[in-house]
Amino acid sequence: MVALQIRDVPEEVRDVLAAQAKACGKSLQGFLLELITEEARRVRNADVLARFARRNDGARGSDITADLAEARAERELQ
């Protein structure tokens, strides 16, 4: 594994993140690792969906992509 370092994080931001980590029963390092891992997964998923949407072989990629975006937006409103 590789180590990452973030400099110049405001104390208020660090405090909020530390409180979230504690509420989840995790260390700050574990909590942040989970956050960046999830973000990387989302980027990969978005890339796959974008490639699928560009297909021109008759697949309904753009409809599926739109359906997923709509379902996610509805879920976030709840």
C-alpha positions, 0 to 999 in steps of 0.5 A: 500500500501507499501512504497519502498525506494531506497538508493544510487541513483546517482544524475545524475540518479535521474535527468534523471528520474525527467526530464522524469517524468516532460516531462510526466506531472507526479511527480517523485513518480508517474512516478516511480510507473508506471515504477515498476508497468509495470515491475511487469506486464511484469514479470507476463505475462512472467511467464504465457507465460513460463507456457503455453510453457511448456504445453504438451497437444498439445497446440501450446504454444511454437509457440505462445511464439516465435511469440510474441517475434518476433512481439515485436522485430520487434516493438522495431526496428520501 
